[in-house]
Amino acid sequence: MAHTVEDITMEIMEDDFGIGKKHYFSSDIRKGFVLKFFQHYDLNLELLEKKILDKLSKHLSVSYYDEDHISIGEKIIECDGPRLHVSNTSEIINFSLVKRFVHDPKSNTWCLVGLIDNNSDDLENRNTLYFLKRKD
């Protein structure tokens, strides 16, 4: 579920905000995703979240296209895990973006955090064990 909305987020960031994959890398958290940026961006996170939620509300089919791509609706997008997706965007519920970038001092990156469960407690705790065992 989180992987699908992560790919949708990356697609919207590139298409609508001009921020491509060379500016960040992906990381995982339980029930969500993290995009780690090499610099802080002045990105309208409210608008980004609205665009993501608009796309999710269209109930688009999601399917494997090939080893490097998935299709979401009629659009083919690049994906590094094409078999790890929901079959329709309507299956993604309770999605939200954290409305600020979280600084990760270990990697000196600025993290855009997307959550499926809206649990944004203690996001500064970058401990891997914490994120793997985050409460539902």
MARBA-3410 file (N, C-alpha, C, O; in Angstrom, 1 decimal):
136
0.8,-1.2,0.0,0.0,0.0,0.0,0.9,1.3,0.0,0.7,2.2,-0.8 ~ 1.8,1.3,0.9,2.7,2.5,1.0,3.6,2.6,-0.2,3.8,3.8,-0.7 ~ 4.0,1.5,-0.8,4.8,1.6,-2.0,4.1,2.2,-3.2,4.6,3.0,-3.9 ~ 2.8,1.9,-3.3,2.0,2.5,-4.4,1.9,4.0,-4.2,2.1,4.8,-5.2 ~ 1.6,4.5,-3.0,1.4,5.9,-2.8,2.8,6.6,-2.9,2.8,7.8,-3.2
3.8,5.9,-2.5,5.2,6.5,-2.7,5.4,6.8,-4.2,5.9,7.8,-4.5 ~ 5.1,5.8,-5.1,5.3,6.0,-6.5,4.5,7.1,-7.0,4.9,7.9,-7.9 ~ 3.2,7.2,-6.5,2.3,8.3,-7.0,2.9,9.7,-6.5,2.9,10.6,-7.3 ~ 3.4,9.7,-5.3,4.1,10.9,-4.8,5.2,11.4,-5.6,5.4,12.5,-6.0 ~ 6.1,10.4,-6.0,7.3,10.7,-6.8,6.9,11.2,-8.2,7.5,12.1,-8.7
5.8,10.6,-8.7,5.4,11.0,-10.1,4.8,12.4,-10.0,5.2,13.2,-10.9 ~ 4.1,12.8,-9.0,3.5,14.1,-8.9,4.6,15.1,-8.6,4.6,16.2,-9.2 ~ 5.6,14.8,-7.8,6.7,15.7,-7.5,7.4,16.0,-8.8,7.8,17.2,-9.0 ~ 7.7,15.0,-9.6,8.4,15.3,-10.9,7.5,16.1,-11.9,7.9,17.1,-12.5 ~ 6.3,15.6,-12.1,5.4,16.2,-13.1,4.9,17.6,-12.7,4.9,18.5,-13.6
4.6,17.8,-11.5,4.0,19.1,-11.1,4.9,20.1,-10.4,4.7,21.3,-10.4 ~ 6.0,19.5,-9.8,6.9,20.4,-9.0,8.3,20.4,-9.6,9.2,21.2,-9.2 ~ 8.6,19.6,-10.6,9.9,19.6,-11.3,11.0,19.0,-10.4,12.2,19.3,-10.6 ~ 10.7,18.2,-9.4,11.7,17.6,-8.5,11.8,16.1,-8.8,10.9,15.3,-8.5 ~ 12.8,15.7,-9.5,13.0,14.4,-10.0,13.8,13.5,-9.0,14.3,14.0,-7.9
14.0,12.3,-9.3,14.6,11.3,-8.4,16.1,11.5,-8.2,16.6,11.0,-7.2 ~ 16.7,12.4,-8.9,18.1,12.7,-8.7,18.3,13.5,-7.4,19.4,13.7,-6.9 ~ 17.2,14.1,-6.9,17.3,15.0,-5.8,17.0,14.3,-4.4,17.1,15.0,-3.4 ~ 16.7,13.0,-4.4,16.4,12.3,-3.2,16.5,10.8,-3.4,16.7,10.4,-4.5 ~ 16.4,10.1,-2.3,16.4,8.6,-2.4,15.3,8.1,-1.4,14.9,8.8,-0.5
14.9,6.9,-1.7,13.8,6.4,-0.9,14.3,5.6,0.3,15.4,5.0,0.3 ~ 13.5,5.6,1.4,13.7,4.8,2.5,12.3,4.3,3.0,11.3,4.9,2.7 ~ 12.3,3.3,3.9,11.1,2.7,4.3,10.8,2.9,5.8,11.8,3.0,6.6 ~ 9.6,3.0,6.1,9.2,2.9,7.5,7.9,2.1,7.5,7.2,1.9,6.5 ~ 7.6,1.5,8.6,6.4,0.7,8.7,5.2,1.6,8.5,5.0,2.7,9.1
4.3,1.2,7.6,3.0,1.9,7.3,3.3,3.3,6.7,2.7,4.3,7.1 ~ 4.3,3.4,5.9,4.6,4.6,5.2,5.9,4.6,4.4,6.4,3.5,4.1 ~ 6.4,5.7,4.0,7.6,5.8,3.2,8.3,7.1,3.6,7.7,8.1,4.2 ~ 9.6,7.2,3.3,10.4,8.4,3.5,11.1,8.7,2.2,11.7,7.8,1.6 ~ 11.1,9.9,1.8,11.9,10.4,0.7,13.0,11.3,1.3,12.6,12.3,1.9
14.2,10.9,1.2,15.3,11.7,1.8,16.0,12.6,0.8,16.6,12.2,-0.2 ~ 15.8,13.9,1.0,16.3,14.9,0.1,17.7,15.4,0.5,18.0,15.4,1.7 ~ 18.6,15.7,-0.4,19.9,16.1,-0.2,20.0,17.6,0.3,21.0,18.0,0.8 ~ 18.9,18.3,0.1,18.8,19.7,0.5,17.3,19.9,0.9,16.4,19.2,0.5 ~ 17.1,21.0,1.7,15.8,21.3,2.1,15.1,22.1,0.9,15.7,23.0,0.4
13.9,21.7,0.6,13.1,22.3,-0.4,12.0,23.1,0.2,11.4,22.7,1.2 ~ 11.7,24.2,-0.4,10.5,25.0,0.0,9.3,24.5,-0.9,8.9,25.1,-1.8 ~ 8.8,23.4,-0.5,7.8,22.7,-1.2,6.4,22.8,-0.5,6.4,22.7,0.8 ~ 5.4,23.1,-1.2,4.1,23.3,-0.6,3.5,21.9,-0.3,2.9,21.3,-1.2 ~ 3.7,21.4,0.9,3.3,20.1,1.3,1.8,19.9,1.3,1.3,18.8,1.1
1.1,20.9,1.7,-0.4,20.9,1.6,-0.9,20.6,0.2,-1.7,19.8,0.0 ~ -0.3,21.4,-0.7,-0.7,21.2,-2.1,-0.3,19.8,-2.7,-1.1,19.1,-3.3 ~ 0.9,19.4,-2.3,1.4,18.0,-2.7,0.4,17.0,-2.2,0.0,16.1,-2.9 ~ 0.1,17.1,-0.9,-0.8,16.1,-0.3,-2.2,16.1,-1.0,-2.8,15.0,-1.3 ~ -2.7,17.3,-1.3,-4.0,17.4,-2.0,-3.9,16.7,-3.4,-4.9,16.0,-3.7
-2.9,16.9,-4.1,-2.7,16.3,-5.4,-2.7,14.8,-5.3,-3.2,14.0,-6.1 ~ -2.0,14.3,-4.3,-1.9,12.8,-4.0,-3.3,12.3,-3.7,-3.7,11.3,-4.3 ~ -4.0,12.9,-2.8,-5.3,12.5,-2.4,-6.3,12.5,-3.6,-7.1,11.6,-3.7 ~ -6.2,13.5,-4.4,-7.0,13.6,-5.6,-6.8,12.4,-6.5,-7.7,11.8,-7.0 ~ -5.5,12.1,-6.7,-5.2,10.9,-7.6,-5.7,9.6,-6.9,-6.3,8.8,-7.6
-5.5,9.5,-5.6,-6.0,8.3,-5.0,-7.5,8.1,-5.1,-8.1,7.0,-5.2 ~ -8.2,9.2,-5.0,-9.7,9.2,-5.1,-10.3,8.9,-6.4,-11.5,8.6,-6.5 ~ -9.4,8.8,-7.4,-9.9,8.4,-8.8,-10.1,6.9,-9.0,-10.5,6.5,-10.0 ~ -9.7,6.2,-8.0,-9.9,4.7,-8.0,-9.3,4.1,-9.3,-9.9,3.4,-10.0 ~ -8.0,4.4,-9.5,-7.3,4.0,-10.6,-6.7,2.6,-10.4,-6.3,2.2,-9.3
-6.8,1.8,-11.5,-6.2,0.4,-11.4,-4.7,0.6,-11.3,-4.1,1.5,-12.0 ~ -4.1,-0.3,-10.6,-2.6,-0.4,-10.5,-2.2,-1.8,-10.9,-2.7,-2.8,-10.3 ~ -1.2,-1.9,-11.8,-0.8,-3.2,-12.2,0.6,-3.2,-12.7,1.2,-2.2,-13.1 ~ 1.2,-4.4,-12.6,2.5,-4.7,-13.1,2.6,-4.4,-14.6,1.7,-4.9,-15.3 ~ 3.6,-3.8,-15.0,3.8,-3.5,-16.5,5.0,-4.3,-17.0,4.9,-5.1,-17.9
6.1,-4.1,-16.4,7.3,-4.9,-16.6,8.2,-4.8,-15.4,7.8,-4.2,-14.4 ~ 9.4,-5.3,-15.5,10.4,-5.4,-14.4,10.7,-4.0,-13.8,11.1,-3.9,-12.6 ~ 10.5,-3.0,-14.5,10.9,-1.6,-14.1,9.8,-0.6,-14.1,10.0,0.6,-13.8 ~ 8.5,-1.1,-14.3,7.4,-0.1,-14.4,6.1,-0.8,-13.9,5.9,-2.0,-13.9 ~ 5.2,0.1,-13.5,3.8,-0.2,-13.2,2.9,0.7,-14.0,3.4,1.7,-14.5
1.7,0.3,-14.1,0.7,1.3,-14.7,-0.3,1.7,-13.6,-0.7,0.9,-12.8 ~ -0.5,3.0,-13.6,-1.5,3.5,-12.6,-2.5,4.2,-13.5,-2.2,5.3,-14.1 ~ -3.7,3.7,-13.6,-4.7,4.1,-14.6,-4.1,3.9,-16.0,-3.7,2.7,-16.3 ~ -4.0,4.9,-16.8,-3.4,4.7,-18.2,-2.0,5.1,-18.3,-1.3,4.9,-19.3 ~ -1.4,5.6,-17.2,0.0,6.0,-17.2,1.0,5.0,-16.7,0.7,4.3,-15.7
2.1,4.8,-17.5,3.2,3.9,-17.1,4.2,4.7,-16.4,4.7,5.7,-16.8 ~ 4.6,4.2,-15.2,5.6,4.9,-14.4,6.7,4.0,-13.9,6.5,2.8,-13.8 ~ 7.9,4.5,-13.8,9.0,3.8,-13.3,8.8,3.3,-11.9,8.3,4.0,-11.1 ~ 9.3,2.1,-11.6,9.1,1.5,-10.3,10.2,0.5,-10.0,10.4,-0.4,-10.9 ~ 10.8,0.5,-8.9,11.8,-0.5,-8.6,11.3,-1.7,-7.8,12.0,-2.6,-7.5
10.0,-1.8,-7.6,9.4,-2.9,-6.9,8.0,-3.2,-7.5,7.0,-3.1,-6.8 ~ 7.9,-3.5,-8.8,6.6,-3.5,-9.5,5.6,-4.6,-9.0,4.4,-4.5,-9.4 ~ 6.0,-5.5,-8.2,5.1,-6.5,-7.7,4.6,-6.2,-6.3,3.8,-7.0,-5.7 ~ 4.9,-5.1,-5.7,4.6,-4.7,-4.3,3.5,-3.7,-4.2,3.7,-2.7,-3.5 ~ 2.4,-3.8,-4.9,1.4,-2.8,-5.0,0.0,-3.3,-4.8,-0.3,-4.5,-4.9
-0.9,-2.3,-4.4,-2.3,-2.6,-4.3,-2.8,-2.7,-5.7,-2.1,-2.3,-6.7 ~ -4.0,-3.2,-5.9,-4.5,-3.4,-7.3,-5.3,-2.1,-7.7,-5.7,-2.0,-8.9 ~ -5.7,-1.3,-6.7,-6.5,-0.1,-7.1,-6.2,1.0,-6.0,-6.0,0.7,-4.8 ~ -6.1,2.2,-6.5,-5.8,3.3,-5.5,-6.9,3.5,-4.5,-6.6,4.1,-3.4 ~ -8.0,3.0,-4.7,-9.1,3.1,-3.6,-8.8,2.3,-2.4,-9.4,2.5,-1.3
-7.8,1.3,-2.5,-7.4,0.5,-1.3,-6.5,1.3,-0.4,-6.3,0.8,0.8 ~ -6.0,2.5,-0.8,-5.2,3.2,0.1,-6.0,4.2,0.9,-6.6,5.1,0.4 ~ -6.0,4.0,2.2,-6.9,4.8,3.1,-6.0,5.4,4.2,-4.9,4.9,4.5 ~ -6.5,6.5,4.8,-5.8,7.2,5.8,-4.4,7.7,5.5,-3.5,7.7,6.3 ~ -4.2,8.1,4.2,-2.9,8.6,3.8,-2.7,10.1,4.2,-3.7,10.8,4.1
-1.6,10.4,4.7,-1.2,11.8,4.9,0.3,12.1,4.8,1.0,11.1,5.0 ~ 0.6,13.3,4.4,2.0,13.7,4.5,2.2,14.4,5.8,1.4,15.1,6.2 ~ 3.4,14.2,6.4,3.8,15.1,7.5,4.1,16.4,6.9,4.8,16.5,5.9 ~ 3.5,17.5,7.4,3.5,18.8,6.8,4.8,19.6,7.1,4.8,20.8,7.1 ~ 5.9,18.9,7.3,7.2,19.5,7.4,8.3,18.5,7.1,8.0,17.3,7.1
9.4,19.0,6.7,10.5,18.1,6.4,11.2,17.8,7.8,11.4,18.7,8.6 ~ 11.5,16.5,8.0,12.2,16.1,9.2,13.7,15.9,8.9,14.0,15.1,8.0 ~ 14.5,16.6,9.7,15.9,16.5,9.4,16.5,15.2,10.0,16.2,14.9,11.2 ~ 17.3,14.5,9.2,17.9,13.3,9.7,19.4,13.6,9.8,20.1,13.6,8.8 ~ 19.9,13.8,11.0,21.3,14.2,11.2,22.3,13.1,10.8,23.4,13.4,10.5
21.9,11.8,10.9,22.8,10.7,10.5,23.2,10.8,9.0,24.3,10.6,8.7 ~ 22.2,11.1,8.2,22.5,11.1,6.7,22.5,12.6,6.2,22.8,12.8,5.1 ~ 22.3,13.5,7.2,22.2,14.9,6.8,21.3,15.2,5.6,21.6,15.8,4.7 ~ 20.1,14.6,5.7,19.1,14.7,4.7,17.8,15.3,5.3,17.7,15.3,6.5 ~ 17.0,15.8,4.4,15.7,16.3,4.8,14.6,15.3,4.4,14.5,15.0,3.2
13.8,14.8,5.3,12.9,13.7,5.0,11.5,14.2,4.8,10.9,14.8,5.6 ~ 10.9,13.8,3.7,9.5,13.9,3.4,8.9,12.6,3.8,9.2,11.5,3.3 ~ 7.9,12.6,4.8,7.4,11.4,5.3,5.9,11.3,4.9,5.1,12.2,5.1 ~ 5.6,10.1,4.3,4.2,9.8,4.0,3.8,8.7,4.9,4.5,7.7,5.1 ~ 2.6,8.8,5.5,2.1,7.8,6.4,0.7,7.3,6.0,-0.2,8.0,5.5
0.5,6.0,6.2,-0.8,5.4,5.9,-1.7,5.5,7.1,-2.9,5.5,7.0 ~ -1.1,5.5,8.3,-1.9,5.4,9.5,-2.1,6.8,10.3,-2.7,6.8,11.3 ~ -1.5,7.9,9.7,-1.6,9.2,10.4,-0.9,9.3,11.7,-1.1,10.2,12.4 ~ -0.1,8.3,12.0,0.7,8.3,13.3,2.0,9.0,13.1,3.0,8.4,12.6 ~ 2.0,10.3,13.4,3.3,11.0,13.2,4.0,11.3,14.6,4.8,12.2,14.6
3.7,10.6,15.6,4.3,10.7,16.9,5.8,10.4,16.8,6.2,9.4,16.2 ~ 6.7,11.2,17.4,8.1,11.0,17.6,8.8,10.7,16.2,9.6,9.8,16.2 ~ 8.6,11.5,15.2,9.2,11.3,13.9,10.7,11.6,14.0,11.5,11.1,13.1 ~ 11.2,12.4,15.0,12.6,12.6,15.0,13.4,11.4,15.5,14.6,11.4,15.4 ~ 12.7,10.4,16.1,13.4,9.2,16.5,13.7,8.4,15.2,12.8,7.7,14.7
14.9,8.5,14.8,15.3,7.8,13.5,15.8,6.4,13.7,16.3,5.7,12.8 ~ 15.6,5.9,15.0,16.0,4.5,15.3,15.2,3.6,14.4,14.0,3.6,14.4 ~ 15.9,2.7,13.7,15.3,1.8,12.8,14.3,0.9,13.6,13.2,0.6,13.1 ~ 14.7,0.4,14.8,13.9,-0.5,15.5,12.6,0.2,15.9,11.5,-0.4,15.9 ~ 12.6,1.5,16.2,11.4,2.3,16.5,10.5,2.2,15.4,9.3,2.0,15.5
11.0,2.5,14.2,10.1,2.6,13.0,9.6,1.2,12.6,8.5,1.1,12.1 ~ 10.3,0.2,12.8,9.8,-1.2,12.5,8.8,-1.6,13.4,7.9,-2.4,13.1 ~ 8.8,-1.1,14.6,7.8,-1.5,15.6,6.8,-0.5,16.0,6.1,-0.6,17.0 ~ 6.7,0.6,15.2,5.8,1.6,15.4,4.4,1.1,15.7,3.9,0.2,15.0 ~ 3.7,1.6,16.7,2.4,1.1,17.0,1.4,1.4,15.9,1.5,2.5,15.2
0.4,0.6,15.8,-0.7,0.8,14.8,-1.6,1.9,15.2,-2.6,2.2,14.5
END
